[in-house]
């Protein structure tokens, strides 16, 4: 391939021309927007546009004579395929948080040369790492913007109120809770840029980011008065008159989206601004007035929204039941179609499963793109079928389906693996080991305040005992009709920090896996809720927590190797299936759901 036949090569060539004109040796293109979001609005999908790599995480470096994409193990197979012929090399890194690109720049950028990166999408931690490496930075250049014809504008869709009964706490109460936290920090002002924090504080939702019911904006809060007041910097026309009046009644004024930096520059001297260094960009940090003290701490809203109330948990349980009923309807159809010999593909799974979810009450959209991977495609944790590249579901093997929905009363995320044809002994072994890991962590009890990464090894232990491991985290936090990935808790190999303490009300995934490159993948995922455990020792050792499994969908028993299961593990699985049947059967009682109900009963039989 060359620039005449590869659009990626042509774009890289144009970028290098812009680099030469600006006197820049290399350009850093992170997967980020001005809110450091995981899922990016089209306007800020620069790394994908430049490289052709469609994974949700990765960092691109383009130098004068080379280009490198840095991606972790979830994307290696996908990246190798998508980068083929582009001239961009893949650098394999251990985790998405690794800073290998910083080391690379330190080694490859000549002394005195310049690296350009758009400061509006650069996190503070990355900026500090680049400074430490001795890399000379220019953050005032967005060279990609100069060569990107037809770059998307800001999303124009209106925002809307998240209303009762699903919005269980009024906006004024949310603001009061944040106000109390700011007083404790001694802060006079606070900037909130992360879109899920912004949506949680304001009780607003939107559709600016695919799969996330959020909107783009910045919120500058003023804690100097008796009540917390703020300015919401948001795109013109996104807030209607009635909603603007309701926000004003709660002390929130509106201002144009681009004016956030100027407002930070105009803060009064002598004040103290609370900033979360992991959730604000360099561009905004540099705009803060010189006479303002900056206190760095986690956003109070990040901690508050991670702890779902009893009322929110009740709505989440209902959303899980509706989601489970949709899954039953899909799987009943899928198995019947497979038995009839219909031609089914990974794309068919995506279309039909999404359609079943759309029929359920309260459904607002998917929480992430459906991952339907058959055999070798299931070995890529973040695989996604496309019209150009997808598998036909035929012959013998394993079908991995990772999917989820956004409901007014909660966010779901579930992974199941289903047998197609004859399943080999090796497949059953992998499946059973993964299931044992899911169960072992699901049954855990631990002291309140335990750092979430400390729980990671519980799910890995059955796999480690056989010399097997997986490259992604075991569990991520999940929002309440918000982001499917949220913090601060993370059941993973991350280095624990105080805000990762497990507290009642947190919802987290449990999703160990095994991935055999070129063969098959197994992942079994449920969402769980932290609840207070009743312990025989009483309170002498402090409060303990345990998990309530929220996800309601059968776990296929045909893939299990019974000789690897203990009696207590079989008992847990049978009890789980009894709960699934009890909760879902009433939702499938209508005649039109007869096939789904019959499937549910068959797949929840005790073993």
C-alpha positions in Angstrom: 0.0 0.0 0.0 1.0 3.6 -0.5 -0.6 7.0 -0.1 -2.5 6.5 -3.4 -4.4 3.5 -2.1 -4.3 3.9 1.8 -6.2 6.8 3.3 -4.3 6.2 6.6 -1.0 6.6 4.9 -2.2 9.8 3.2 -3.4 11.3 6.5 -0.1 10.5 8.1 1.7 12.1 5.2 -0.4 15.3 5.6 0.3 15.4 9.3 4.0 15.1 8.7 3.7 18.1 6.3 2.0 20.1 9.1 4.6 19.0 11.6 7.4 20.2 9.3 5.8 23.6 8.9 5.4 23.9 12.6 8.9 22.7 13.4 7.6 19.7 15.3 9.5 16.4 15.5 6.6 14.2 16.8 2.9 14.4 17.5 1.2 12.6 20.4 -2.5 11.7 19.8 -4.2 10.2 22.9 -7.6 8.6 23.0 -9.2 11.5 24.8 -11.5 14.5 24.7 -11.7 17.7 26.8 -13.5 15.6 29.5 -11.1 12.6 29.5 -14.0 10.3 28.5 -13.7 6.6 27.7 -16.1 6.8 24.8 -15.4 9.8 22.6 -17.7 12.0 20.6 -17.0 11.9 16.9 -15.2 15.3 17.0 -12.4 13.8 19.2 -11.9 10.5 17.6 -8.6 11.8 16.1 -6.6 8.7 17.0 -9.0 6.4 15.1 -9.3 8.8 12.2 -5.5 9.0 11.8 -4.6 5.3 12.4 -7.7 3.3 11.4 -7.5 1.5 14.8 -11.0 1.3 16.2 -10.3 0.1 19.7 -11.6 2.3 22.6 -8.1 2.8 24.1 -4.7 3.4 22.6 -2.2 6.1 22.0 -0.7 7.1 18.6 2.7 8.7 18.2 3.7 10.1 14.8 7.3 11.1 14.3 9.1 12.4 11.3 10.2 8.9 10.2 8.0 6.5 12.0 4.5 6.0 13.6 3.6 3.8 16.5 0.4 2.8 18.2 0.5 1.7 21.8 -2.2 -0.8 22.9 -2.7 -3.4 25.6 -3.5 -7.1 25.3 -7.2 -6.6 24.8 -6.5 -5.1 21.4 -3.4 -6.8 20.1 -5.0 -9.1 17.5 -7.5 -6.4 16.5 -4.8 -3.8 16.1 -2.5 -6.0 14.1 -5.3 -6.6 11.6 -6.4 -2.9 11.4 -2.9 -1.5 11.2 -1.9 -3.8 8.4 -0.6 -1.8 5.4 -0.8 1.6 7.2 2.9 1.8 8.0 2.0 2.2 11.7 3.8 -0.2 14.0 2.1 -1.8 17.0 3.8 -1.5 20.4 2.3 -4.0 22.9 1.9 -2.7 26.4 0.9 -4.3 29.7 -2.1 -2.3 30.5 -4.1 0.7 29.2 -2.6 2.9 31.9 1.0 2.1 30.9 3.2 5.0 29.8 5.4 3.2 27.3 4.8 6.0 24.8 6.5 8.4 27.2 9.6 6.2 27.3 9.5 5.8 23.5 9.4 9.6 23.0 12.3 10.1 25.5 14.4 7.6 23.4 13.4 8.8 19.9 13.0 12.5 20.2 16.4 14.3 19.7 17.5 16.8 22.3 15.9 20.1 21.8 13.2 18.8 19.5 9.5 19.4 20.1 6.6 17.1 20.6 3.1 18.6 20.0 -0.1 17.5 21.7 -3.4 19.2 22.1 -3.4 20.4 25.7 -7.2 20.4 25.6 -7.3 16.6 25.7 -4.1 15.9 27.6 -4.4 14.7 31.2 -2.3 16.1 34.0 -0.6 12.8 34.8 0.6 12.4 31.3 1.9 15.9 31.1 3.9 15.4 34.3 5.3 12.1 32.9 6.4 13.8 29.7 8.0 16.6 31.6 10.0 14.1 33.7 11.2 12.4 30.6 12.7 15.6 29.4 10.4 15.9 26.4 9.9 19.4 25.1 6.1 19.9 24.8 3.9 22.3 22.8 0.3 22.0 24.0 -1.0 25.0 22.0 -1.0 23.1 18.7 -3.8 20.8 17.4 -2.1 19.8 14.2 -4.6 17.0 13.5 -7.3 19.7 13.3 -5.4 21.4 10.5 -5.5 18.4 8.3 -8.9 16.9 9.2 -11.4 18.1 6.6 -15.1 17.9 7.7 -14.2 17.4 11.3 -17.4 16.9 13.3 -18.8 19.9 15.3 -19.9 19.7 18.9 -22.9 17.4 19.3 -26.2 19.4 19.0 -28.6 17.1 20.7 -30.6 18.6 23.6 -30.2 17.5 27.2 -33.1 16.3 29.3 -34.0 15.8 33.0 -33.6 12.4 34.6 -37.0 12.4 36.3 -38.6 10.6 39.3 -39.1 7.9 40.2 -35.9 6.8 38.7 -34.1 10.0 39.7 -34.4 9.2 43.4 -32.7 12.3 44.8 -33.5 15.9 43.7 -30.8 18.1 42.1 -30.8 20.5 45.1 -29.8 17.6 47.4 -27.0 16.5 45.1 -25.6 20.0 45.1 -25.9 20.2 48.9 -23.9 16.9 49.3 -21.2 18.3 47.0 -21.3 21.6 49.0 -20.6 19.8 52.2 -17.7 18.0 50.7 -16.2 21.3 49.4 -16.5 22.8 52.9 -14.6 19.8 54.3 -11.8 20.4 51.7 -11.7 24.2 52.5 -12.5 24.9 48.8 -14.2 28.0 47.6 -14.6 26.7 44.0 -14.7 23.4 42.2 -14.5 22.5 38.5 -16.2 19.3 37.2 -15.4 18.3 33.7 -16.1 14.5 33.6 -19.4 14.0 31.9 -20.8 11.3 34.2 -20.0 13.4 37.3 -21.7 16.4 35.6 -24.8 14.3 34.7 -25.0 12.9 38.3 -24.8 16.4 40.0 -27.3 18.0 37.7 -29.7 15.1 37.3 -29.5 15.7 33.5 -28.9 13.2 30.8 -28.0 13.5 27.1 -26.8 11.7 24.0 -23.6 13.4 23.1 -21.5 10.2 23.6 -22.4 6.9 22.1 -23.7 4.3 24.6 -23.5 6.8 27.5 -26.6 9.0 28.5 -24.4 12.1 29.0 -23.7 15.5 27.5 -20.6 17.6 27.0 -20.1 20.4 29.5 -18.1 21.9 32.3 -19.5 22.9 35.7 -17.8 25.6 37.8 -19.1 25.6 41.3 -19.0 28.5 43.8 -19.1 27.4 47.5 -18.6 30.9 49.0 -22.2 31.5 49.7 -24.8 29.8 52.0 -25.9 27.6 49.1 -23.8 26.1 46.3 -24.1 27.9 43.0 -22.6 27.2 39.7 -22.2 27.9 36.0 -22.8 25.1 33.4 -20.7 25.7 30.3 -22.7 23.9 27.5 -23.3 24.1 23.8 -25.8 26.7 22.6 -29.4 25.5 22.3 -28.9 22.3 24.2 -30.9 23.4 27.2 -34.5 24.5 26.6 -36.2 27.5 28.4 -38.1 25.4 30.9 -35.1 23.3 31.9 -32.9 26.5 32.1 -35.4 28.0 34.5 -35.4 24.8 36.6 -31.6 24.9 36.7 -31.6 28.6 37.7 -34.0 27.8 40.5 -31.3 25.5 41.9 -28.6 28.0 41.5 -27.1 26.9 38.1 -26.6 29.5 35.4 -25.8 28.7 31.8 -22.8 29.9 29.7 -21.3 29.0 26.3 -19.2 25.8 26.2 -15.9 27.5 25.1 -16.0 30.0 28.0 -14.9 27.6 30.8 -11.2 28.5 30.5 -12.0 32.2 30.7 -14.1 31.7 33.8 -11.2 29.9 35.5 -8.9 32.7 34.5 -11.3 35.2 36.2 -11.6 33.4 39.6 -10.9 35.8 42.4 -7.5 35.9 44.0 -7.2 34.2 47.4 -9.7 31.5 46.6 -9.1 27.8 46.6 -10.1 25.7 43.6 -10.7 21.9 44.1 -9.5 20.0 41.0 -9.3 16.2 40.5 -5.9 15.7 38.8 -7.2 12.5 37.1 -10.3 14.2 35.7 -9.2 17.5 34.3 -7.1 18.4 31.3 -3.9 20.4 31.1 -5.6 23.1 29.1 -8.1 23.9 31.8 -5.5 23.5 34.6 -3.3 26.1 32.8 -6.2 28.5 32.6 -6.6 28.9 36.4 -5.8 32.4 37.6 -2.4 32.8 39.2 -3.7 34.1 42.5 -5.9 31.0 43.1 -4.7 28.1 45.2 -5.4 24.7 43.7 -6.2 21.7 45.9 -6.0 18.3 44.2 -8.4 15.6 45.3 -10.9 13.2 43.8 -14.1 14.8 42.7 -16.6 14.4 45.6 -19.3 13.4 43.1 -17.2 10.5 41.9 -17.3 9.0 45.4 -20.9 9.9 46.0 -22.3 8.5 42.8 -20.4 5.2 43.3 -22.5 4.4 46.3 -26.0 3.7 45.1 -28.9 4.3 47.5 -31.4 1.7 48.5 -33.9 3.3 46.2 -31.5 3.2 43.3 -30.6 -0.4 44.0 -34.3 -1.3 43.8 -34.5 0.3 40.4 -31.3 -1.5 39.3 -32.8 -4.9 40.3 -35.8 -4.2 38.1 -33.6 -3.1 35.2 -31.7 -6.3 35.6 -34.9 -8.4 35.4 -36.0 -6.6 32.3 -32.6 -7.1 30.8 -32.6 -10.8 31.7 -36.0 -11.3 30.1 -34.7 -9.8 26.9 -31.7 -12.2 27.0 -34.1 -15.1 27.5 -36.1 -14.1 24.5 -33.0 -13.7 22.4 -31.4 -17.0 23.4 -34.7 -18.9 22.9 -34.8 -17.6 19.3 -31.1 -18.1 18.7 -31.1 -21.8 19.8 -34.3 -22.5 17.8 -32.8 -20.8 14.7 -29.6 -22.7 15.0 -31.5 -26.0 15.3 -33.5 -25.1 12.1 -30.2 -24.7 10.3 -30.6 -20.9 9.6 -27.6 -19.0 8.6 -26.5 -17.0 11.6 -23.6 -14.6 11.9 -22.1 -12.5 14.7 -24.0 -9.5 13.1 -27.3 -11.4 13.5 -26.6 -11.8 17.2 -26.0 -8.0 17.5 -29.1 -7.1 15.6 -31.5 -9.5 17.3 -30.3 -9.1 20.8 -30.4 -5.3 20.6 -34.0 -5.6 19.2 -35.1 -7.7 22.1 -33.7 -5.2 24.6 -35.4 -2.4 22.8 -38.8 -4.0 23.6 -38.3 -3.9 27.4 -39.8 -1.1 29.5 -37.4 1.8 30.4 -34.8 0.8 27.7 -32.9 3.9 26.4 -30.1 2.3 24.4 -27.1 0.0 24.6 -24.5 0.6 27.2 -21.6 -0.4 24.8 -21.4 -2.1 21.4 -22.4 -5.7 21.4 -19.4 -8.1 21.4 -20.4 -11.3 19.7 -17.3 -13.4 19.0 -17.4 -16.9 17.7 -14.4 -19.2 18.3 -11.2 -17.3 17.4 -13.0 -13.9 17.5 -14.1 -14.6 21.1 -10.4 -14.6 22.0 -10.3 -10.8 21.4 -11.8 -9.3 24.5 -13.0 -6.1 22.8 -13.7 -7.6 19.4 -16.6 -6.2 17.3 -18.1 -7.7 14.2 -18.4 -5.5 11.1 -20.1 -6.1 7.8 -16.6 -6.5 6.3 -15.2 -8.8 9.0 -17.4 -11.2 10.9 -17.9 -14.9 11.4 -20.7 -17.3 10.4 -21.9 -19.3 13.4 -21.6 -22.9 12.2 -19.8 -26.1 13.0 -18.5 -26.7 16.6 -17.3 -24.1 19.1 -18.0 -21.4 21.6 -19.9 -18.2 21.1 -19.0 -15.3 23.5 -21.6 -12.5 23.9 -20.8 -9.5 26.0 -23.6 -6.9 25.9 -25.5 -4.4 28.0 -28.3 -1.9 28.1 -29.1 1.6 29.4 -32.4 1.7 31.3 -33.9 4.7 33.1 -33.4 2.7 36.3 -29.9 1.3 35.8 -27.1 0.2 33.5 -26.4 -3.5 32.7 -23.3 -5.4 31.5 -23.3 -9.2 31.1 -21.2 -11.8 29.4 -22.2 -15.4 28.6 -20.7 -18.1 26.5 -22.8 -20.7 24.6 -22.0 -24.0 23.0 -22.5 -24.5 19.3 -22.4 -28.1 18.1 -19.9 -30.2 20.0 -17.8 -28.6 22.7 -14.3 -30.1 23.2 -12.9 -31.2 26.5 -10.4 -28.3 26.4 -13.2 -25.8 25.9 -15.1 -27.2 28.9 -12.0 -27.1 31.0 -11.5 -23.4 30.3 -15.2 -22.6 30.7 -15.3 -24.4 34.1 -12.2 -22.7 35.4 -13.6 -19.3 34.5 -16.9 -20.1 36.1 -15.1 -21.2 39.3 -13.3 -17.8 39.3 -16.6 -15.9 38.9 -18.2 -17.9 41.7 -15.2 -17.6 44.0 -15.2 -13.8 44.0 -19.0 -13.6 44.0 -19.1 -15.6 47.3 -16.4 -13.5 49.0 -16.8 -11.6 52.3 -14.4 -8.9 53.2 -14.1 -6.0 55.7 -15.7 -2.7 54.7 -13.1 -0.4 53.3 -11.0 -3.2 51.7 -9.2 -1.8 48.7 -10.9 -3.3 45.7 -7.7 -4.4 43.9 -7.1 -6.7 46.9 -10.0 -8.9 45.7 -8.7 -9.5 42.2 -6.7 -12.6 43.0 -9.8 -14.4 44.3 -11.2 -14.6 40.7 -7.8 -15.5 39.3 -6.9 -18.2 41.8 -8.6 -21.2 40.0 -6.9 -20.1 36.7 -3.5 -19.4 38.3 -3.6 -22.9 39.8 -3.6 -24.2 36.2 -1.0 -21.7 34.9 -3.6 -19.5 33.2 -4.2 -15.8 33.4 -6.0 -13.0 31.6 -4.8 -9.5 30.6 -7.7 -7.3 31.6 -9.1 -6.3 35.0 -11.5 -8.6 36.9 -14.1 -5.9 37.6 -15.1 -2.3 37.0 -17.6 0.0 38.6 -20.9 0.5 36.9 -23.0 3.7 36.9 -26.7 4.3 37.5 -28.1 5.1 34.1 -24.7 6.5 33.4 -21.3 5.1 32.3 -20.9 1.3 32.1 -17.4 1.9 33.3 -17.0 4.1 36.4 -14.8 4.4 39.4 -13.3 4.8 41.8 -13.4 1.0 42.6 -11.6 -1.4 40.3 -11.1 -5.1 40.9 -7.8 -5.4 39.1 -4.0 -5.5 39.4 -4.0 -1.7 39.9 -2.0 -0.3 42.7 -4.5 0.4 45.5 -5.3 4.0 46.5 -7.6 5.1 49.4 -10.5 6.1 47.2 -10.7 2.5 45.9 -12.1 1.4 49.3 -15.2 -0.9 48.9 -18.3 0.7 50.4 -22.0 -0.4 50.6 -24.0 0.4 47.5 -21.1 0.1 44.9 -21.9 -1.9 41.8 -19.0 -3.8 40.2 -18.6 -6.4 37.5 -17.0 -9.7 38.0 -15.6 -11.0 34.7 -12.6 -13.3 34.7 -11.7 -14.9 31.3 -9.5 -17.2 29.3 -8.4 -16.3 25.8 -6.8 -18.8 23.4 -5.5 -16.7 20.5 -6.8 -18.1 17.2 -9.1 -20.7 19.0 -11.7 -19.4 21.4 -12.4 -17.1 24.3 -14.4 -17.6 27.6 -15.6 -14.8 29.9 -18.5 -15.1 32.4 -19.6 -11.7 33.8 -22.2 -10.7 36.4 -22.7 -7.4 38.1 -22.7 -7.4 41.9 -23.8 -5.0 44.6 -21.9 -4.4 47.8 -24.2 -5.1 50.8 -23.6 -5.4 54.5 -22.9 -9.0 55.6 -24.3 -10.6 58.7 -21.4 -12.2 60.5 -21.4 -14.7 63.3 -18.7 -12.7 65.2 -21.0 -9.6 65.4 -19.2 -6.3 65.3 -16.0 -7.1 67.2 -14.0 -7.2 64.0 -15.8 -4.3 62.3 -18.4 -4.3 59.5 -18.1 -6.8 56.7 -19.4 -6.7 53.1 -20.5 -9.3 50.6 -21.8 -9.3 47.1 -25.4 -9.5 46.0 -25.4 -10.8 42.4 -27.7 -8.5 40.4 -27.4 -10.0 36.8 -30.2 -12.4 36.0 -29.5 -14.8 33.1 -28.8 -18.5 33.1 -25.1 -19.6 32.9 -24.9 -22.4 30.4 -24.3 -25.8 32.2 -23.6 -27.8 29.0 -20.1 -26.3 28.9 -19.2 -27.4 32.4 -16.8 -30.2 33.2 -18.5 -31.6 36.4 -15.3 -33.3 37.7 -13.7 -29.8 38.3 -16.6 -28.5 40.4 -17.0 -28.9 44.1 -20.3 -29.6 45.8 -20.5 -26.1 47.3 -19.9 -24.6 43.8 -22.7 -26.6 42.3 -24.9 -25.5 45.2 -24.2 -21.9 44.5 -24.9 -22.3 40.8 -28.2 -24.1 41.5 -29.3 -21.4 43.9 -28.4 -18.7 41.4 -30.5 -20.4 38.7 -33.4 -20.8 41.1 -33.3 -17.0 41.7 -33.0 -16.3 38.0 -36.1 -18.5 37.3 -38.1 -17.0 40.2 -37.3 -13.4 39.1 -37.7 -13.7 35.3 -40.6 -16.2 34.9 -43.3 -13.6 35.8 -41.9 -11.3 33.1 -42.3 -14.1 30.5 -45.8 -15.2 31.5 -47.6 -13.8 28.4 -48.4 -16.2 25.6 -46.1 -14.4 23.2 -43.2 -15.2 25.5 -43.9 -18.9 25.7 -40.7 -19.9 23.9 -38.6 -17.7 26.1 -40.2 -19.0 29.3 -39.7 -22.6 28.2 -36.0 -21.8 27.4 -35.6 -20.2 30.9 -37.0 -23.3 32.6 -34.8 -25.6 30.7 -31.6 -23.6 31.2 -32.2 -23.2 35.0 -32.6 -26.9 35.8 -30.4 -27.9 38.7 -27.3 -30.0 38.2 
